[in-house]
Every structure is written in C-alpha cells, then in structure tokens.
C-alpha cells in the first residue's frame, strides 16, 4: 500500500476539521498536496503554535515527518495521537508500525500492527492493512530466528524422464514412470545481524519404472551475511555431491556472491554470481568435468497474500565434453497467491536458450516450460500442492527435441 493510505486518511481528517480558514493550515495543505513536505511541515507546526490542536494537524505533521525520513519525530506525533485520541489509537498504532519498519525494527513493527488490528474491530479496511503488513514481516521474523528450514514430499507421474525424443530411444528403455521426490533444507543460525550462516539441503527423486534416471544431491555451504544500509550482501563457499542411477555423479565445489537491494517495503532487486568447479570420478561421466559460471538478476514484489518474481540468468559451461558444455540464457516469471485459508494458486513460465558452439556440428536448443499449481494451507505450516508442468524443447538435432508432462501432488512445510 506504500504510503497511499496515509494520504487518503489524511484527506479524511482534513474534511472533518473545521479549520480551513487558517492561513497556515491552508498553505500547509497546498504544500502537502504538491509534495513539498518540508514547507507543509513548517506551516502545520505554525498552525499548532497558533492554537490549532486537533488530531488533523498532528496527523498531517506526522505524515510530513515520515515522508522526510524523520522517523523519531513522526513516531512522537503518532504516539501523541494514540494517547490523546482513543478513537484514533488503531490508526496511530498502524502508522507507528510503518515507522518501525522503516527503522528496520521488525519486532516493534509486529507489536504495533497487532495493536492496530485489535483496536480496530469496526474498521475492516484497517484490519486488512494490518494483517497484510504482518504477513510481509513473517519472512523477516524467521530471518531473526536461530534456524529455518523446509521439508517437502511429492508423488506423481512423468511421461518423459529421459528428456529425449522417444522415437529415437531403444524400446527397452522406459521413458515414462511414476515418480516421487523428497526435499529437505536447513539454514542458520540467524541472529538478525551480520555473521556466518550454514546452509545444507538434500534432494532425492525416484522413478519407479526407470531407476537408471534416479537422482540425488547433497549440498552444504557456509555464507557470510551483512547488511550495509538498504543492501543485503552475501558471500560464501559451497560444495555438493550427487548420484545418477545409483552411480556417483557430479561433484561440485565453488563460491557465490549475492547482493539484494530493497526498493521499498514491497519489492527488491537482486544480483548473484555463482562459480562451480566440477569433478567426476566415474569414467562413464568423465565428460561433465570442468567449470560452470552463472550470473542472475532478480526482481521480487510481494504484498500480503501475493508475490511476483522475475529472473534473468546467463550460464557458461567449460566442460571436457562439448556435448554438455552449453552457453545458456533464460528468462522466467512466477506469480502466486496464497490466503491464510482456502485455495491459492501459482503459475509461471521459463524460456531457456542453449547454444553448444564447441561441438563439431553446433547445436541450438530452445526450451519452454510452463507450470500451474493449486495450493491450500492445511495443518500448522503445511501447504498442499497440486502441480502440473509442461515442457517443450526444440533442438536443431531432432534427437534432443522432446515434450514432457509432469503432474504431482504433495505437501511442503516451511519452519
């Protein structure tokens, strides 16, 4: 909602006060509407000195202080309104919560928004605003806790586990299979300040009719996290080990860096770089050894029950086998809506272009993936997820052209 609610409610208060004949008040109102908050504040303070002491002049002075970044003064104004005018306590507490957010005091902001909700039983609009702010603060509160994590499990059906044109594969090789996967992760410890953090995750996928395509990966890393101003910076080292079809596959060690800039209370933009050195001890997979670099730009918007993410990524591979050493560019977008009760939904797409320029006969591929999902909050922090994904890979080598459909049902818990 940004600060629009402050301006709207301020206008309501203006209409309720019979002080329009005051020169200071009138001049302050004009300056406020023109966005000249410094001048408006001076006129409103003059009006108070002239004896105008109603809630409107205090409220508009508080808004001006807020707009000018004078959060201590704004908080004092809102607190005065809360103490002096009981009927306006809910509105004042809501705005004290906004001030606390700007001061990056998430715990104080939660307390003010909870008070705003409890003090406004007859104001559904203000209750909705307070509830939305509390939902936005939930990830920040988790960040300030000791450990966070996630656990998810799904089961379903995949009609092309080989990711190849089925007409070119041996008849004895299964290309479709019931599937199940498990994901678990843990991060921490967090203390709300700069410091080191440990990341670990495990991913396992089982294809019941095509076990040669079973996969698993164990990942671990350590990251240093710090917050200079409006930025959040992270730098770390990581490693992972995986299996394919039960055989050792894909050993990685590398480093990463991420920078996140908070644009406002509802959005952020992020930049990241990841480098991986890849080793392979199994001679059958020796060609994947080499290195990979990834650059990503991300924009994220979130407001209450809704979120939107847009990503652009570039990837370069330098592997022993040019057949698995592409240069890639991808663009993806995801949108989700998840209320506290009832059904929600998610949807998105990803377009990826791959160029295998080092091959004797260069190959180009264009992959389009679209997914849609229904979600529903169930017990505690568990979320039910019914997901469908469609992929279409168009390759200059027909062997690598394919279509794929995957449908799964599962549940995920974030704690």
MARTORMAR-86479 format. One record per residue (C-alpha): residue in three letters; y, x, z. Coordinates in steps of 0.05 Angstrom, whole numbers, padded with zeros to 5 digits, always signed. Layout:
! MARTORMAR-86479
ALAYXZ
...
This chain:
! MARTORMAR-86479
UNK+00000+00000+00000
UNK+00043+00063+00009
UNK+00110+00043+00039
UNK+00120-00021-00001
UNK+00101-00063+00059
UNK+00158-00031+00098
UNK+00209-00050+00045
UNK+00182-00122+00038
UNK+00181-00135+00113
UNK+00249-00103+00119
UNK+00276-00153+00069
UNK+00246-00210+00110
UNK+00281-00184+00171
UNK+00346-00180+00133
UNK+00342-00253+00116
UNK+00330-00271+00188
UNK+00391-00235+00216
UNK+00460-00266+00213
UNK+00497-00201+00207
UNK+00511-00198+00133
UNK+00586-00199+00146
UNK+00584-00130+00177
UNK+00612-00076+00132
UNK+00566-00023+00159
UNK+00506-00068+00152
UNK+00524-00089+00082
UNK+00537-00018+00059
UNK+00472+00005+00092
UNK+00434-00049+00057
UNK+00462-00029-00011
UNK+00447+00044+00000
UNK+00377+00026+00023
UNK+00363-00014-00039
UNK+00388+00044-00082
UNK+00341+00092-00047
UNK+00397+00131-00013
UNK+00364+00132+00055
UNK+00409+00185+00085
UNK+00471+00144+00072
UNK+00436+00079+00093
UNK+00414+00110+00159
UNK+00486+00132+00174
UNK+00511+00060+00163
UNK+00455+00029+00204
UNK+00469+00077+00262
UNK+00543+00059+00257
UNK+00524-00015+00260
UNK+00485-00003+00324
UNK+00545+00032+00355
UNK+00587-00028+00335
UNK+00543-00072+00379
UNK+00492-00098+00329
UNK+00428-00092+00369
UNK+00378-00139+00336
UNK+00309-00118+00312
UNK+00330-00115+00239
UNK+00379-00057+00248
UNK+00329-00018+00289
UNK+00273-00032+00239
UNK+00314-00010+00179
UNK+00337+00052+00214
UNK+00264+00068+00229
UNK+00245+00059+00156
UNK+00301+00106+00134
UNK+00278+00159+00183
UNK+00207+00150+00157
UNK+00229+00158+00085
UNK+00268+00220+00103
UNK+00209+00252+00138
UNK+00240+00247+00207
UNK+00177+00222+00239
UNK+00196+00233+00312
UNK+00258+00190+00303
UNK+00220+00137+00264
UNK+00168+00134+00319
UNK+00222+00126+00372
UNK+00253+00068+00332
UNK+00186+00032+00323
UNK+00168+00043+00396
UNK+00234+00012+00417
UNK+00219-00049+00375
UNK+00149-00054+00404
UNK+00176-00050+00476
UNK+00236-00096+00466
UNK+00210-00150+00419
UNK+00139-00174+00438
UNK+00131-00217+00376
UNK+00140-00155+00332
UNK+00092-00110+00370
UNK+00037-00116+00318
UNK+00084-00096+00261
UNK+00113-00039+00302
UNK+00043-00013+00320
UNK+00023-00014+00247
UNK+00083+00028+00228
UNK+00070+00076+00287
UNK+00002+00085+00255
UNK+00034+00104+00189
UNK+00077+00155+00225
UNK+00015+00185+00260
UNK-00019+00190+00192
UNK+00039+00229+00164
UNK+00036+00275+00224
UNK-00039+00284+00210
UNK-00058+00255+00278
UNK-00117+00213+00257
UNK-00139+00194+00327
UNK-00069+00168+00345
UNK-00065+00130+00279
UNK-00131+00095+00293
UNK-00106+00073+00361
UNK-00042+00044+00332
UNK-00078+00008+00275
UNK-00128-00022+00324
UNK-00070-00046+00367
UNK-00036-00076+00305
UNK-00099-00114+00289
UNK-00109-00141+00359
UNK-00036-00160+00368
UNK-00032-00199+00302
UNK-00083-00257+00309
UNK-00036-00303+00270
UNK-00017-00254+00216
UNK-00076-00246+00167
UNK-00036-00201+00120
UNK-00021-00150+00174
UNK-00093-00153+00198
UNK-00117-00137+00127
UNK-00068-00078+00122
UNK-00091-00050+00189
UNK-00165-00058+00170
UNK-00154-00022+00104
UNK-00120+00036+00140
UNK-00177+00042+00189
UNK-00227+00046+00132
UNK-00186+00100+00098
UNK-00185+00141+00163
UNK-00260+00137+00172
UNK-00276+00199+00130
UNK-00222+00239+00167
UNK-00252+00219+00234
UNK-00321+00242+00210
UNK-00289+00308+00189
UNK-00265+00318+00260
UNK-00334+00307+00290
UNK-00386+00360+00303
UNK-00436+00346+00247
UNK-00441+00299+00188
UNK-00498+00284+00142
UNK-00533+00237+00094
UNK-00604+00212+00083
UNK-00626+00173+00022
UNK-00691+00149-00008
UNK-00704+00112-00074
UNK-00761+00088-00117
UNK-00763+00061-00187
UNK-00783+00074-00259
UNK-00762+00127-00310
UNK-00781+00116-00383
UNK-00767+00188-00407
UNK-00780+00241-00354
UNK-00788+00295-00408
UNK-00717+00286-00435
UNK-00743+00295-00507
UNK-00755+00254-00569
UNK-00821+00221-00551
UNK-00847+00222-00623
UNK-00848+00298-00622
UNK-00888+00306-00558
UNK-00964+00311-00550
UNK-00998+00245-00539
UNK-01029+00273-00475
UNK-00961+00286-00444
UNK-00935+00227-00403
UNK-00862+00211-00418
UNK-00853+00152-00371
UNK-00870+00145-00298
UNK-00857+00110-00232
UNK-00811+00155-00192
UNK-00788+00166-00121
UNK-00736+00214-00093
UNK-00711+00237-00026
UNK-00644+00268-00009
UNK-00621+00296+00058
UNK-00560+00337+00076
UNK-00523+00361+00137
UNK-00454+00395+00146
UNK-00418+00423+00205
UNK-00396+00438+00256
UNK-00327+00409+00246
UNK-00270+00415+00297
UNK-00213+00386+00256
UNK-00182+00456+00247
UNK-00195+00517+00204
UNK-00262+00550+00212
UNK-00332+00563+00185
UNK-00379+00507+00165
UNK-00453+00507+00148
UNK-00480+00465+00090
UNK-00553+00450+00078
UNK-00589+00400+00034
UNK-00658+00382+00007
UNK-00674+00343-00056
UNK-00744+00322-00078
UNK-00764+00279-00138
UNK-00836+00256-00151
UNK-00861+00230-00218
UNK-00926+00196-00203
UNK-00953+00196-00274
UNK-00922+00262-00296
UNK-00927+00312-00239
UNK-00910+00370-00286
UNK-00839+00345-00281
UNK-00836+00340-00205
UNK-00775+00376-00177
UNK-00748+00401-00111
UNK-00689+00443-00088
UNK-00669+00472-00020
UNK-00596+00492-00014
UNK-00557+00528+00040
UNK-00487+00556+00046
UNK-00431+00576+00091
UNK-00358+00557+00078
UNK-00292+00575+00109
UNK-00244+00516+00111
UNK-00169+00518+00124
UNK-00110+00471+00114
UNK-00043+00502+00095
UNK+00007+00445+00091
UNK-00014+00389+00043
UNK-00071+00432+00016
UNK-00143+00439+00039
UNK-00176+00503+00017
UNK-00250+00522+00020
UNK-00285+00587+00001
UNK-00358+00603+00012
UNK-00425+00634-00006
UNK-00488+00595-00023
UNK-00560+00601-00045
UNK-00616+00555-00068
UNK-00689+00556-00088
UNK-00726+00504-00128
UNK-00792+00484-00157
UNK-00813+00451-00223
UNK-00882+00420-00229
UNK-00901+00454-00164
UNK-00884+00524-00190
UNK-00827+00569-00166
UNK-00765+00557-00207
UNK-00691+00573-00208
UNK-00667+00620-00152
UNK-00591+00620-00145
UNK-00541+00659-00104
UNK-00466+00654-00113
UNK-00397+00637-00088
UNK-00349+00579-00094
UNK-00276+00562-00082
UNK-00243+00493-00077
UNK-00170+00471-00069
UNK-00152+00399-00054
UNK-00080+00373-00055
UNK-00065+00307-00020
UNK-00017+00270-00066
UNK-00004+00213-00017
UNK-00043+00171+00032
UNK-00085+00141-00023
UNK-00101+00197-00072
UNK-00116+00271-00081
UNK-00129+00321-00135
UNK-00179+00378-00130
UNK-00197+00442-00167
UNK-00261+00482-00159
UNK-00296+00544-00185
UNK-00370+00560-00176
UNK-00407+00623-00196
UNK-00483+00628-00194
UNK-00528+00688-00205
UNK-00596+00662-00226
UNK-00661+00698-00218
UNK-00732+00677-00237
UNK-00796+00710-00212
UNK-00844+00666-00252
UNK-00854+00698-00321
UNK-00862+00628-00352
UNK-00789+00612-00333
UNK-00761+00682-00343
UNK-00712+00659-00397
UNK-00669+00619-00348
UNK-00647+00683-00311
UNK-00574+00701-00318
UNK-00509+00671-00293
UNK-00470+00606-00294
UNK-00396+00591-00283
UNK-00365+00523-00272
UNK-00293+00500-00269
UNK-00276+00429-00247
UNK-00214+00386-00239
UNK-00220+00321-00200
UNK-00174+00263-00185
UNK-00193+00214-00130
UNK-00160+00149-00109
UNK-00183+00107-00050
UNK-00154+00045-00019
UNK-00192+00006+00033
UNK-00256-00020+00001
UNK-00243+00010-00068
UNK-00248+00080-00096
UNK-00240+00114-00164
UNK-00258+00185-00184
UNK-00243+00221-00249
UNK-00274+00290-00264
UNK-00268+00342-00319
UNK-00315+00402-00319
UNK-00327+00464-00361
UNK-00390+00505-00355
UNK-00411+00571-00386
UNK-00481+00600-00383
UNK-00504+00671-00398
UNK-00580+00668-00396
UNK-00635+00712-00425
UNK-00659+00655-00468
UNK-00603+00628-00513
UNK-00640+00561-00517
UNK-00620+00548-00444
UNK-00551+00582-00447
UNK-00501+00529-00468
UNK-00426+00522-00463
UNK-00411+00453-00437
UNK-00352+00406-00426
UNK-00358+00339-00391
UNK-00315+00281-00370
UNK-00336+00228-00320
UNK-00306+00168-00285
UNK-00333+00126-00228
UNK-00307+00063-00194
UNK-00335+00030-00132
UNK-00321-00030-00087
UNK-00357-00038-00021
UNK-00335-00090+00030
UNK-00357-00089+00103
UNK-00402-00150+00089
UNK-00433-00178+00026
UNK-00446-00146-00040
UNK-00408-00089-00072
UNK-00415-00053-00138
UNK-00408+00015-00170
UNK-00402+00036-00243
UNK-00386+00096-00284
UNK-00398+00139-00345
UNK-00405+00212-00363
UNK-00396+00245-00431
UNK-00421+00316-00439
UNK-00418+00361-00500
UNK-00463+00423-00502
UNK-00459+00480-00552
UNK-00516+00530-00559
UNK-00478+00581-00602
UNK-00523+00642-00586
UNK-00585+00613-00619
UNK-00609+00636-00687
UNK-00595+00565-00710
UNK-00538+00539-00666
UNK-00550+00471-00634
UNK-00499+00418-00613
UNK-00513+00361-00565
UNK-00472+00302-00541
UNK-00498+00264-00480
UNK-00471+00197-00457
UNK-00493+00168-00391
UNK-00474+00100-00363
UNK-00494+00074-00295
UNK-00483+00008-00258
UNK-00505-00009-00187
UNK-00503-00065-00136
UNK-00493-00045-00063
UNK-00497-00081+00003
UNK-00485-00059+00074
UNK-00547-00072+00116
UNK-00564-00049+00186
UNK-00519+00002+00221
UNK-00494+00053+00170
UNK-00547+00039+00118
UNK-00528+00018+00048
UNK-00576-00017+00000
UNK-00570+00010-00072
UNK-00598-00022-00135
UNK-00582+00025-00193
UNK-00592+00025-00269
UNK-00576+00086-00312
UNK-00577+00092-00388
UNK-00572+00159-00425
UNK-00567+00175-00499
UNK-00570+00248-00521
UNK-00552+00262-00594
UNK-00574+00331-00616
UNK-00568+00369-00682
UNK-00641+00386-00670
UNK-00678+00319-00671
UNK-00730+00344-00621
UNK-00676+00343-00567
UNK-00648+00274-00584
UNK-00671+00221-00536
UNK-00655+00157-00499
UNK-00671+00145-00426
UNK-00672+00085-00379
UNK-00679+00093-00303
UNK-00678+00037-00252
UNK-00685+00049-00178
UNK-00679+00012-00111
UNK-00664+00050-00048
UNK-00622+00060+00014
UNK-00574+00113+00038
UNK-00545+00128+00107
UNK-00483+00170+00119
UNK-00474+00193+00191
